[in-house]
Amino acid sequence: QVQLVTSGGGLVHTGGSLRLSCVASGFTLDDYAIGWFRQAPGKEREGISCVSKSDASTYYADSVKGRFTISRDNAKNTVYLQMNSLKPEDTAVYYCATPSSPFGYTCWGDKGPSIYEYDYWGQGTQVTVSS
């Protein structure tokens, strides 16, 4: 069955870096979009980055553009989110997710990932940025 395992979170100071990993199993990773989401305390879960199937397109929310980079290693069945220049407002639980269908524009151009279009979720990893 489809499984996503998220890891790599932790506690860092402002300006620090972390690399999150999302290890996938139960499906062919390259055939599906993968999205990264985050949820801060008291806030809704938001999509911050995604990569489309076959890496045809990537998306970054304005809040992370220029600081975060999404990448995929199909040989390791893993999608990464490299996070640099972290800020206290990046503090949140981070999740990776994938849609149940390889079709559809779940990550394309300026269309970011929507929680309503992604069906399988990792367990989340906590990122805390201290000031």
C-alpha positions, 0 to 999 in steps of 0.5 A: 500500500502507499506509504510516505515517511517524513523525517529530518525535522529538528530545532535550529536557530534563525538562518540555519538549514534543514533537509527534510526527506519523504520516503515513498513506497507502494507506488512508482515515485516518478509517476506522481506529484509530491507536495510539501505542506506545513501547519503551524499552531492555530493555523490551517495546513498550507501547501508550500512546494511541490514537484509534478510527475517526472519533474516537469514542474515545480512550485514554491509559495512566496513565503519560501521562494528562494530559500527552499528547494524541492528535489526527487531521487527516484533511485532512493524513492525519496523527495527532499525539501532543502530549507535554508535561511530558516526563520521563526515563522517557518516553525511548523509540522511539515508533511509530504503528500501525494495524490491518488491519481497520476493524472490531473494538474496537482502541481503545475505552473503557478498552481500550488498543492491543495490539501483537497487534491492530495490523498496520501500523507506522511506522518509529519516532522516538527521544524522549530526555528528559534530566534 
